[in-house]
Amino acid sequence: MIEDVKIIPLKKIMDERGIIMHMLKRTDDYFIQFGEIYFSVIFPNAIKAWHLHKTMTLNYTVVVGNIKLVLYDKRENSATYKEIQEIFLGEDNYCLVLVPPGIVNGFRAMGNKKAIIANCATHPHDPAEIIRIDPFDKEINYNWNIKHG
């Protein structure tokens, strides 16, 4: 597990009318601040990677479908420097994942339907704040293929 990454199980409340899916409240002890919320749609087996934020904390949850979120710790002063962590989340594992600045992240849709990821970020989007890295970067050296066996 990468240092400072948090995985918080979330509640779904269902009745005969539908489902309420909790995500984040300002009264949660892990809430930092509000910058913006956006939704990212990813198609089956597509890869959206890699992203590195310099100052922004990401608060990811998946409201439709399932993804494999992959994290790589690029913080040289971290106890988990250069470690990789995989987290499967979505309809089948509804949770919130807090990704602090300096953690490279990317995801792949799992299964045969698109996934919709919600990110309640601590800062508004700023193109100068994000570093984009090729999904097949040699330093990270992550195999995006589905594992068998």
DOMI-557066 format. One record per residue (C-alpha): residue number from 1; chain; x, y, z. Coordinates in steps of 0.02 Angstrom, whole numbers, plus 32768, in hexadecimal, padded with zeros to 4 digits. Layout:
+-----+--------+------+------+------+
| num | cadena |    u |    v |    w |
+-----+--------+------+------+------+
| NUM |      A |    X |    Y |    Z |
...
+-----+--------+------+------+------+
***
This chain:
+-----+--------+------+------+------+
| num | cadena |    u |    v |    w |
+-----+--------+------+------+------+
|   1 |      A | 8000 | 8000 | 8000 |
|   2 |      A | 8046 | 80A9 | 7FCF |
|   3 |      A | 8064 | 8124 | 805D |
|   4 |      A | 7FDB | 81AA | 8071 |
|   5 |      A | 7F61 | 8155 | 7FF7 |
|   6 |      A | 7EBA | 8137 | 804D |
|   7 |      A | 7E31 | 80BE | 801A |
|   8 |      A | 7D8C | 80E1 | 806F |
|   9 |      A | 7CF6 | 806D | 805B |
|  10 |      A | 7C5B | 80CF | 802A |
|  11 |      A | 7BA4 | 80B4 | 804F |
|  12 |      A | 7B1C | 808C | 7FD3 |
|  13 |      A | 7A6C | 809F | 8014 |
|  14 |      A | 79E7 | 8047 | 7FAD |
|  15 |      A | 792B | 8048 | 7FB8 |
|  16 |      A | 789C | 8029 | 7F3E |
|  17 |      A | 78BC | 80D1 | 7EE9 |
|  18 |      A | 7974 | 80BB | 7EC4 |
|  19 |      A | 7A20 | 80CE | 7F12 |
|  20 |      A | 7A7F | 815A | 7F69 |
|  21 |      A | 7B3C | 814C | 7F58 |
|  22 |      A | 7B9F | 81B2 | 7FD5 |
|  23 |      A | 7C47 | 81FB | 7F9E |
|  24 |      A | 7C91 | 8288 | 8006 |
|  25 |      A | 7C56 | 8306 | 8088 |
|  26 |      A | 7CB5 | 839A | 80CD |
|  27 |      A | 7C98 | 8350 | 817B |
|  28 |      A | 7CFA | 82B1 | 814E |
|  29 |      A | 7D9F | 82AC | 81AC |
|  30 |      A | 7DFD | 828A | 8109 |
|  31 |      A | 7DAF | 831F | 80AC |
|  32 |      A | 7E32 | 83A2 | 807F |
|  33 |      A | 7DDE | 8427 | 8013 |
|  34 |      A | 7D71 | 843A | 7F79 |
|  35 |      A | 7DBB | 846E | 7ED3 |
|  36 |      A | 7D4B | 841F | 7E50 |
|  37 |      A | 7CED | 8380 | 7E28 |
|  38 |      A | 7CF1 | 832F | 7D7F |
|  39 |      A | 7CC4 | 8289 | 7D2F |
|  40 |      A | 7D34 | 8223 | 7CBF |
|  41 |      A | 7CE5 | 81A1 | 7C4D |
|  42 |      A | 7D54 | 8111 | 7C16 |
|  43 |      A | 7D23 | 808E | 7B96 |
|  44 |      A | 7D3A | 7FD2 | 7BAF |
|  45 |      A | 7DF2 | 7FA0 | 7BBC |
|  46 |      A | 7E2D | 8050 | 7B95 |
|  47 |      A | 7EBF | 8098 | 7BF8 |
|  48 |      A | 7EC9 | 814A | 7C3B |
|  49 |      A | 7F79 | 8160 | 7C7E |
|  50 |      A | 7FEB | 81A4 | 7CC1 |
|  51 |      A | 7FC4 | 8245 | 7D1F |
|  52 |      A | 802C | 8298 | 7DA7 |
|  53 |      A | 7FE8 | 832B | 7E09 |
|  54 |      A | 8061 | 83A1 | 7E5F |
|  55 |      A | 7FE8 | 83ED | 7EDF |
|  56 |      A | 7F3D | 839E | 7EC5 |
|  57 |      A | 7EF7 | 8310 | 7F2E |
|  58 |      A | 7E80 | 82A1 | 7ECC |
|  59 |      A | 7DE4 | 8254 | 7F1A |
|  60 |      A | 7DAF | 81CA | 7EA3 |
|  61 |      A | 7D14 | 8160 | 7EA5 |
|  62 |      A | 7CC1 | 80FE | 7E1A |
|  63 |      A | 7C04 | 810F | 7E08 |
|  64 |      A | 7BEB | 80A2 | 7D6C |
|  65 |      A | 7C52 | 800A | 7D3B |
|  66 |      A | 7CF7 | 7FD3 | 7D85 |
|  67 |      A | 7DAC | 8009 | 7D70 |
|  68 |      A | 7E5A | 7FD5 | 7DA0 |
|  69 |      A | 7EAE | 8070 | 7DEA |
|  70 |      A | 7F6B | 8062 | 7DE7 |
|  71 |      A | 7FDA | 80D1 | 7E52 |
|  72 |      A | 8096 | 80ED | 7E4B |
|  73 |      A | 80EF | 814A | 7ED6 |
|  74 |      A | 8164 | 81C9 | 7E87 |
|  75 |      A | 8187 | 8228 | 7F29 |
|  76 |      A | 8240 | 8213 | 7F4E |
|  77 |      A | 8228 | 8235 | 8009 |
|  78 |      A | 81A0 | 81B1 | 801D |
|  79 |      A | 81B8 | 810A | 8075 |
|  80 |      A | 815E | 80BA | 7FE1 |
|  81 |      A | 81C3 | 8113 | 7F58 |
|  82 |      A | 81B3 | 80B8 | 7EB0 |
|  83 |      A | 812F | 803E | 7EF1 |
|  84 |      A | 8098 | 8010 | 7E87 |
|  85 |      A | 7FEA | 7FF4 | 7ECF |
|  86 |      A | 7F51 | 7FAF | 7E75 |
|  87 |      A | 7EA3 | 7FD6 | 7EB5 |
|  88 |      A | 7E05 | 7F8E | 7E68 |
|  89 |      A | 7D6F | 7FFD | 7E84 |
|  90 |      A | 7CC3 | 801E | 7E3F |
|  91 |      A | 7C17 | 7FD2 | 7E4C |
|  92 |      A | 7C61 | 7F32 | 7E94 |
|  93 |      A | 7CD1 | 7F8C | 7F12 |
|  94 |      A | 7C85 | 8036 | 7F35 |
|  95 |      A | 7D07 | 809F | 7F8D |
|  96 |      A | 7D62 | 8145 | 7F8B |
|  97 |      A | 7E1C | 8149 | 7F64 |
|  98 |      A | 7E80 | 81E2 | 7F9A |
|  99 |      A | 7F1B | 81FA | 7F2F |
| 100 |      A | 7F93 | 827E | 7F73 |
| 101 |      A | 8004 | 82ED | 7F07 |
| 102 |      A | 809F | 8297 | 7EC4 |
| 103 |      A | 8049 | 81F0 | 7EA5 |
| 104 |      A | 8040 | 81C1 | 7DEE |
| 105 |      A | 7F96 | 8178 | 7DC4 |
| 106 |      A | 7F3B | 8128 | 7D34 |
| 107 |      A | 7EAA | 80B4 | 7D1A |
| 108 |      A | 7E60 | 8032 | 7CA8 |
| 109 |      A | 7DA9 | 8008 | 7C93 |
| 110 |      A | 7D84 | 7F55 | 7CC3 |
| 111 |      A | 7CFE | 7EE7 | 7C77 |
| 112 |      A | 7C93 | 7F07 | 7BDF |
| 113 |      A | 7C43 | 7FAF | 7C08 |
| 114 |      A | 7C7F | 8060 | 7C1B |
| 115 |      A | 7CAB | 80A3 | 7CC6 |
| 116 |      A | 7C86 | 814F | 7D0C |
| 117 |      A | 7D04 | 8191 | 7D89 |
| 118 |      A | 7CDC | 8226 | 7DF9 |
| 119 |      A | 7D6D | 828E | 7E39 |
| 120 |      A | 7D4F | 830F | 7EC0 |
| 121 |      A | 7DF7 | 8366 | 7EB2 |
| 122 |      A | 7E41 | 83DE | 7F31 |
| 123 |      A | 7E6F | 845E | 7EAA |
| 124 |      A | 7E1F | 8498 | 7E07 |
| 125 |      A | 7E6F | 844E | 7D6B |
| 126 |      A | 7F0E | 84A8 | 7D39 |
| 127 |      A | 7F6E | 8466 | 7CA0 |
| 128 |      A | 8012 | 84A5 | 7CED |
| 129 |      A | 7FF4 | 843C | 7D8B |
| 130 |      A | 7FE6 | 8392 | 7D36 |
| 131 |      A | 8071 | 832B | 7CE9 |
| 132 |      A | 803C | 82AB | 7C67 |
| 133 |      A | 80A4 | 820E | 7C51 |
| 134 |      A | 8098 | 8188 | 7BC9 |
| 135 |      A | 8032 | 80F0 | 7C04 |
| 136 |      A | 80C4 | 807F | 7BD4 |
| 137 |      A | 814C | 80E9 | 7C27 |
| 138 |      A | 81EC | 8086 | 7C47 |
| 139 |      A | 8209 | 80CC | 7CF6 |
| 140 |      A | 815F | 8093 | 7D35 |
| 141 |      A | 8168 | 7FF3 | 7CCC |
| 142 |      A | 80B5 | 7FBE | 7CEF |
| 143 |      A | 8061 | 7F33 | 7C8B |
| 144 |      A | 7FAE | 7F69 | 7C66 |
| 145 |      A | 7F7B | 7EBD | 7C25 |
| 146 |      A | 7EF7 | 7E59 | 7C81 |
| 147 |      A | 7F4E | 7DDC | 7CF2 |
| 148 |      A | 7F1F | 7D25 | 7CE1 |
| 149 |      A | 7F3B | 7C99 | 7D5D |
+-----+--------+------+------+------+
***
